[in-house]
Amino acid sequence: MARKTYSFFKPERVAALANLNLLARRAVEGFITGLHKSPHHGFSVEFAEHREYVAGDDVRHLDWQAWARSDRYLLKQYEQQTNLRAHILLDVSQSMSYQHSGDQSKHEYGAFLAACLAYLMTRQQDLVGMALFGESIRFEAPPASTPAHLDRLFEGLQATPPGGQTRLAETLHTLAQRLAKRGLIVLISDLYDEPEAVFRALHHFAHHHHQIILFHVMDPGELRLPYRGVKTFVDLETGQQLRADPRHLQDAYAQAADAFITRYRRQCAQQNIEYVLATTDTPVERMLLHYLAQRKAVRR
């Protein structure tokens, strides 16, 4: 039977991804492996049982509540889970269709990023689910880790073009209510919603003890105003139009764009959310390797 092909996941890009997997493993012990928390922290371990403390044991694992109840020194023992449970959430609202230059829109970039992560996680035998959303959730698949499941995720990405307005915060709250079992949340979006509302929604995930990675996808044309002469600007989601001369707006626009990114970066740091600015002129493979290297440097 002929192998299925997907426009966002072409053979030459799969080859580059295989190289990424190899390079990442050599450089920083593997991209997805690095997402697994160290023992006794985060979601990769679960409490199993107690045992009596003996001289030489690490006192950090003493259960002081058990000591208060029983006057016995008991050590918490943990059972390490080998599978990461991840949920990839991709914004497919109409604003993600924006493309100023280059060979891909924000949506195409985000879809390939989502496909890369799903592919790597599945190869690692981790469980990966996916939700694609604009005004509402347009595709959803629970976590699994089989080739057939990966194919289903790819088919969902292929069949869900960008469209509709952004309802980012509202949709994240809906998903946070459903995804109560802790794991890894990967959000891929241009974040065009009110930042405070978005962070309240992300806190909803944090309340369930999820680890969160936020990939902020932007076209270079959105970071600066790269136009000359009088232009008519059209809101991709509402159709609203504004005619203006960019020369009079460029400085103020650049400051507003920088402030928008800085606000997300700062609040993510405050809430222990990993923030990654991903511009569409940087290949996904290179962006992931850069993120990977930064992540290792911070955790040393």
Stockholm file with secondary structure:
# STOCKHOLM 1.0

chainA/1-300         MARKTYSFFKPERVAALANLNLLARRAVEGFITGLHKSPHHGFSVEFAEHREYVAGDDVRHLDWQAWARSDRYLLKQYEQQTNLRAHILLDVSQSMSYQHSGDQSKHEYGAFLAACLAYLMTRQQDLVGMALFGESIRFEAPPASTPAHLDRLFEGLQATPPGGQTRLAETLHTLAQRLAKRGLIVLISDLYDEPEAVFRALHHFAHHHHQIILFHVMDPGELRLPYRGVKTFVDLETGQQLRADPRHLQDAYAQAADAFITRYRRQCAQQNIEYVLATTDTPVERMLLHYLAQRKAVRR
#=GR chainA/1-300 SS CCCCCBTTBCHHHHHHHHHHHHHHHHHHSCHHHHHSCCTTSGGGEEEEEEEECCTTSCGGGBCHHHHHHHSCCEEEEEEECCCCEEEEEEECSGGGGCCSSSSCCHHHHHHHHHHHHHHHHHHTTCEEEEEEESSSEEEEEEEECSHHHHHHHHHHHHTCCCCSCCCHHHHHHHHHHHCCSCCEEEEEECCCSCHHHHHHHHHHHHHTTCEEEEEEEECHHHHSCCCCSCEEEECTTTCCEEEECGGGTHHHHHHHHHHHHHHHHHHHHHTTCEEEEEETTSCHHHHHHHHHHHHHHHTC
#=GC SS_cons         CCCCCBTTBCHHHHHHHHHHHHHHHHHHSCHHHHHSCCTTSGGGEEEEEEEECCTTSCGGGBCHHHHHHHSCCEEEEEEECCCCEEEEEEECSGGGGCCSSSSCCHHHHHHHHHHHHHHHHHHTTCEEEEEEESSSEEEEEEEECSHHHHHHHHHHHHTCCCCSCCCHHHHHHHHHHHCCSCCEEEEEECCCSCHHHHHHHHHHHHHTTCEEEEEEEECHHHHSCCCCSCEEEECTTTCCEEEECGGGTHHHHHHHHHHHHHHHHHHHHHTTCEEEEEETTSCHHHHHHHHHHHHHHHTC
//
